[in-house]
Amino acid sequence: MDNFRIDEIARRLLESLPPAFRTMSRDLETNFRAVLRSSLGKLDLVTRDEFDTQTRVLERTRARLAELEARLQALEAAAGPAPGAAPEGLPPDHPGH
């Protein structure tokens, strides 16, 4: 998480405190930042750019998979049933086979 967002969260936390605590604002803000950085640093996070990149890769992979599945179905339909294959909807060991 970038420093700007951490600073923004720390500022919002500070603004939510009662006025009596705001006199210690500099110390509290520093402590808020330290706690946020420490806690968020332990999380397994990725940047937005990395997330968006992986999303695009996944979308392309899904599209390619759909293309390949369609091609496979077309090839299977053109080839007809395999020798010794059960009629569609029946298991291979069905008595009508």
PyMOL commands that place a pseudoatom at each C-alpha (Angstrom):
pseudoatom trace, name=CA, resn=MET, resi=1, chain=A, elem=C, hetatm=0, pos=[0.000, 0.000, 0.000]
pseudoatom trace, name=CA, resn=ASP, resi=2, chain=A, elem=C, hetatm=0, pos=[1.526, 3.320, -0.939]
pseudoatom trace, name=CA, resn=ASN, resi=3, chain=A, elem=C, hetatm=0, pos=[2.527, 5.943, 1.626]
pseudoatom trace, name=CA, resn=PHE, resi=4, chain=A, elem=C, hetatm=0, pos=[-0.101, 8.416, 0.429]
pseudoatom trace, name=CA, resn=ARG, resi=5, chain=A, elem=C, hetatm=0, pos=[-2.931, 6.042, 1.326]
pseudoatom trace, name=CA, resn=ILE, resi=6, chain=A, elem=C, hetatm=0, pos=[-1.387, 5.195, 4.687]
pseudoatom trace, name=CA, resn=ASP, resi=7, chain=A, elem=C, hetatm=0, pos=[-0.959, 8.902, 5.442]
pseudoatom trace, name=CA, resn=GLU, resi=8, chain=A, elem=C, hetatm=0, pos=[-4.583, 9.522, 4.413]
pseudoatom trace, name=CA, resn=ILE, resi=9, chain=A, elem=C, hetatm=0, pos=[-5.844, 6.741, 6.706]
pseudoatom trace, name=CA, resn=ALA, resi=10, chain=A, elem=C, hetatm=0, pos=[-3.698, 8.043, 9.567]
pseudoatom trace, name=CA, resn=ARG, resi=11, chain=A, elem=C, hetatm=0, pos=[-5.051, 11.569, 9.008]
pseudoatom trace, name=CA, resn=ARG, resi=12, chain=A, elem=C, hetatm=0, pos=[-8.646, 10.325, 9.041]
pseudoatom trace, name=CA, resn=LEU, resi=13, chain=A, elem=C, hetatm=0, pos=[-8.043, 8.378, 12.240]
pseudoatom trace, name=CA, resn=LEU, resi=14, chain=A, elem=C, hetatm=0, pos=[-6.565, 11.489, 13.823]
pseudoatom trace, name=CA, resn=GLU, resi=15, chain=A, elem=C, hetatm=0, pos=[-9.531, 13.620, 12.749]
pseudoatom trace, name=CA, resn=SER, resi=16, chain=A, elem=C, hetatm=0, pos=[-11.934, 11.117, 14.322]
pseudoatom trace, name=CA, resn=LEU, resi=17, chain=A, elem=C, hetatm=0, pos=[-10.378, 11.593, 17.767]
pseudoatom trace, name=CA, resn=PRO, resi=18, chain=A, elem=C, hetatm=0, pos=[-11.946, 13.901, 20.341]
pseudoatom trace, name=CA, resn=PRO, resi=19, chain=A, elem=C, hetatm=0, pos=[-10.375, 17.402, 20.440]
pseudoatom trace, name=CA, resn=ALA, resi=20, chain=A, elem=C, hetatm=0, pos=[-8.621, 16.732, 23.778]
pseudoatom trace, name=CA, resn=PHE, resi=21, chain=A, elem=C, hetatm=0, pos=[-6.502, 14.050, 22.124]
pseudoatom trace, name=CA, resn=ARG, resi=22, chain=A, elem=C, hetatm=0, pos=[-5.641, 16.202, 19.144]
pseudoatom trace, name=CA, resn=THR, resi=23, chain=A, elem=C, hetatm=0, pos=[-3.113, 18.140, 21.191]
pseudoatom trace, name=CA, resn=MET, resi=24, chain=A, elem=C, hetatm=0, pos=[-0.963, 15.052, 21.005]
pseudoatom trace, name=CA, resn=SER, resi=25, chain=A, elem=C, hetatm=0, pos=[-1.681, 14.853, 17.292]
pseudoatom trace, name=CA, resn=ARG, resi=26, chain=A, elem=C, hetatm=0, pos=[1.864, 14.640, 15.998]
pseudoatom trace, name=CA, resn=ASP, resi=27, chain=A, elem=C, hetatm=0, pos=[2.723, 11.684, 18.254]
pseudoatom trace, name=CA, resn=LEU, resi=28, chain=A, elem=C, hetatm=0, pos=[-0.577, 9.956, 17.541]
pseudoatom trace, name=CA, resn=GLU, resi=29, chain=A, elem=C, hetatm=0, pos=[-0.248, 10.451, 13.794]
pseudoatom trace, name=CA, resn=THR, resi=30, chain=A, elem=C, hetatm=0, pos=[3.269, 9.021, 13.841]
pseudoatom trace, name=CA, resn=ASN, resi=31, chain=A, elem=C, hetatm=0, pos=[2.056, 6.054, 15.885]
pseudoatom trace, name=CA, resn=PHE, resi=32, chain=A, elem=C, hetatm=0, pos=[-0.951, 5.510, 13.593]
pseudoatom trace, name=CA, resn=ARG, resi=33, chain=A, elem=C, hetatm=0, pos=[1.354, 5.435, 10.576]
pseudoatom trace, name=CA, resn=ALA, resi=34, chain=A, elem=C, hetatm=0, pos=[3.751, 3.017, 12.249]
pseudoatom trace, name=CA, resn=VAL, resi=35, chain=A, elem=C, hetatm=0, pos=[0.958, 0.642, 13.281]
pseudoatom trace, name=CA, resn=LEU, resi=36, chain=A, elem=C, hetatm=0, pos=[-0.672, 0.795, 9.845]
pseudoatom trace, name=CA, resn=ARG, resi=37, chain=A, elem=C, hetatm=0, pos=[2.597, 0.177, 7.992]
pseudoatom trace, name=CA, resn=SER, resi=38, chain=A, elem=C, hetatm=0, pos=[3.491, -2.693, 10.300]
pseudoatom trace, name=CA, resn=SER, resi=39, chain=A, elem=C, hetatm=0, pos=[0.072, -4.330, 10.079]
pseudoatom trace, name=CA, resn=LEU, resi=40, chain=A, elem=C, hetatm=0, pos=[-0.359, -3.833, 6.350]
pseudoatom trace, name=CA, resn=GLY, resi=41, chain=A, elem=C, hetatm=0, pos=[3.203, -4.932, 5.677]
pseudoatom trace, name=CA, resn=LYS, resi=42, chain=A, elem=C, hetatm=0, pos=[2.370, -8.376, 7.071]
pseudoatom trace, name=CA, resn=LEU, resi=43, chain=A, elem=C, hetatm=0, pos=[-0.437, -8.877, 4.564]
pseudoatom trace, name=CA, resn=ASP, resi=44, chain=A, elem=C, hetatm=0, pos=[0.129, -10.582, 1.242]
pseudoatom trace, name=CA, resn=LEU, resi=45, chain=A, elem=C, hetatm=0, pos=[-0.955, -7.679, -0.965]
pseudoatom trace, name=CA, resn=VAL, resi=46, chain=A, elem=C, hetatm=0, pos=[-0.301, -6.811, -4.587]
pseudoatom trace, name=CA, resn=THR, resi=47, chain=A, elem=C, hetatm=0, pos=[-0.331, -3.450, -6.306]
pseudoatom trace, name=CA, resn=ARG, resi=48, chain=A, elem=C, hetatm=0, pos=[-3.344, -2.365, -8.335]
pseudoatom trace, name=CA, resn=ASP, resi=49, chain=A, elem=C, hetatm=0, pos=[-1.201, -2.484, -11.503]
pseudoatom trace, name=CA, resn=GLU, resi=50, chain=A, elem=C, hetatm=0, pos=[-0.162, -6.073, -10.815]
pseudoatom trace, name=CA, resn=PHE, resi=51, chain=A, elem=C, hetatm=0, pos=[-3.771, -7.041, -10.050]
pseudoatom trace, name=CA, resn=ASP, resi=52, chain=A, elem=C, hetatm=0, pos=[-5.019, -5.413, -13.268]
pseudoatom trace, name=CA, resn=THR, resi=53, chain=A, elem=C, hetatm=0, pos=[-2.285, -7.112, -15.287]
pseudoatom trace, name=CA, resn=GLN, resi=54, chain=A, elem=C, hetatm=0, pos=[-3.163, -10.533, -13.880]
pseudoatom trace, name=CA, resn=THR, resi=55, chain=A, elem=C, hetatm=0, pos=[-6.866, -9.867, -14.508]
pseudoatom trace, name=CA, resn=ARG, resi=56, chain=A, elem=C, hetatm=0, pos=[-6.134, -9.174, -18.189]
pseudoatom trace, name=CA, resn=VAL, resi=57, chain=A, elem=C, hetatm=0, pos=[-4.004, -12.334, -18.423]
pseudoatom trace, name=CA, resn=LEU, resi=58, chain=A, elem=C, hetatm=0, pos=[-6.822, -14.375, -16.900]
pseudoatom trace, name=CA, resn=GLU, resi=59, chain=A, elem=C, hetatm=0, pos=[-9.377, -12.866, -19.303]
pseudoatom trace, name=CA, resn=ARG, resi=60, chain=A, elem=C, hetatm=0, pos=[-7.167, -13.750, -22.308]
pseudoatom trace, name=CA, resn=THR, resi=61, chain=A, elem=C, hetatm=0, pos=[-6.622, -17.265, -20.933]
pseudoatom trace, name=CA, resn=ARG, resi=62, chain=A, elem=C, hetatm=0, pos=[-10.352, -17.806, -20.476]
pseudoatom trace, name=CA, resn=ALA, resi=63, chain=A, elem=C, hetatm=0, pos=[-11.056, -16.553, -24.005]
pseudoatom trace, name=CA, resn=ARG, resi=64, chain=A, elem=C, hetatm=0, pos=[-8.396, -18.874, -25.430]
pseudoatom trace, name=CA, resn=LEU, resi=65, chain=A, elem=C, hetatm=0, pos=[-9.779, -21.811, -23.456]
pseudoatom trace, name=CA, resn=ALA, resi=66, chain=A, elem=C, hetatm=0, pos=[-13.283, -21.112, -24.792]
pseudoatom trace, name=CA, resn=GLU, resi=67, chain=A, elem=C, hetatm=0, pos=[-11.856, -21.012, -28.355]
pseudoatom trace, name=CA, resn=LEU, resi=68, chain=A, elem=C, hetatm=0, pos=[-10.066, -24.317, -27.871]
pseudoatom trace, name=CA, resn=GLU, resi=69, chain=A, elem=C, hetatm=0, pos=[-13.145, -25.972, -26.370]
pseudoatom trace, name=CA, resn=ALA, resi=70, chain=A, elem=C, hetatm=0, pos=[-15.229, -24.827, -29.340]
pseudoatom trace, name=CA, resn=ARG, resi=71, chain=A, elem=C, hetatm=0, pos=[-12.608, -26.142, -31.788]
pseudoatom trace, name=CA, resn=LEU, resi=72, chain=A, elem=C, hetatm=0, pos=[-12.465, -29.467, -29.962]
pseudoatom trace, name=CA, resn=GLN, resi=73, chain=A, elem=C, hetatm=0, pos=[-16.249, -29.833, -30.059]
pseudoatom trace, name=CA, resn=ALA, resi=74, chain=A, elem=C, hetatm=0, pos=[-16.272, -29.022, -33.790]
pseudoatom trace, name=CA, resn=LEU, resi=75, chain=A, elem=C, hetatm=0, pos=[-13.542, -31.587, -34.455]
pseudoatom trace, name=CA, resn=GLU, resi=76, chain=A, elem=C, hetatm=0, pos=[-15.330, -34.217, -32.387]
pseudoatom trace, name=CA, resn=ALA, resi=77, chain=A, elem=C, hetatm=0, pos=[-18.617, -33.517, -34.172]
pseudoatom trace, name=CA, resn=ALA, resi=78, chain=A, elem=C, hetatm=0, pos=[-16.939, -33.731, -37.583]
pseudoatom trace, name=CA, resn=ALA, resi=79, chain=A, elem=C, hetatm=0, pos=[-15.173, -36.982, -36.694]
pseudoatom trace, name=CA, resn=GLY, resi=80, chain=A, elem=C, hetatm=0, pos=[-18.350, -38.651, -35.469]
pseudoatom trace, name=CA, resn=PRO, resi=81, chain=A, elem=C, hetatm=0, pos=[-18.460, -41.101, -32.585]
pseudoatom trace, name=CA, resn=ALA, resi=82, chain=A, elem=C, hetatm=0, pos=[-15.274, -42.936, -31.782]
pseudoatom trace, name=CA, resn=PRO, resi=83, chain=A, elem=C, hetatm=0, pos=[-15.234, -46.671, -32.591]
pseudoatom trace, name=CA, resn=GLY, resi=84, chain=A, elem=C, hetatm=0, pos=[-16.581, -48.624, -29.641]
pseudoatom trace, name=CA, resn=ALA, resi=85, chain=A, elem=C, hetatm=0, pos=[-17.996, -45.517, -27.997]
pseudoatom trace, name=CA, resn=ALA, resi=86, chain=A, elem=C, hetatm=0, pos=[-21.387, -45.701, -26.349]
pseudoatom trace, name=CA, resn=PRO, resi=87, chain=A, elem=C, hetatm=0, pos=[-24.239, -43.675, -27.853]
pseudoatom trace, name=CA, resn=GLU, resi=88, chain=A, elem=C, hetatm=0, pos=[-24.455, -40.238, -26.358]
pseudoatom trace, name=CA, resn=GLY, resi=89, chain=A, elem=C, hetatm=0, pos=[-25.961, -40.254, -22.908]
pseudoatom trace, name=CA, resn=LEU, resi=90, chain=A, elem=C, hetatm=0, pos=[-25.223, -43.955, -22.280]
pseudoatom trace, name=CA, resn=PRO, resi=91, chain=A, elem=C, hetatm=0, pos=[-22.275, -45.221, -20.255]
pseudoatom trace, name=CA, resn=PRO, resi=92, chain=A, elem=C, hetatm=0, pos=[-19.829, -47.531, -22.136]
pseudoatom trace, name=CA, resn=ASP, resi=93, chain=A, elem=C, hetatm=0, pos=[-20.908, -50.569, -20.088]
pseudoatom trace, name=CA, resn=HIS, resi=94, chain=A, elem=C, hetatm=0, pos=[-24.641, -50.050, -20.786]
pseudoatom trace, name=CA, resn=PRO, resi=95, chain=A, elem=C, hetatm=0, pos=[-26.370, -53.278, -22.003]
pseudoatom trace, name=CA, resn=GLY, resi=96, chain=A, elem=C, hetatm=0, pos=[-27.640, -51.514, -25.181]
pseudoatom trace, name=CA, resn=HIS, resi=97, chain=A, elem=C, hetatm=0, pos=[-24.052, -50.918, -26.262]
for i in range(1, 97): cmd.bond("trace and resi %d" % i, "trace and resi %d" % (i + 1))
show_as sticks, trace
zoom trace
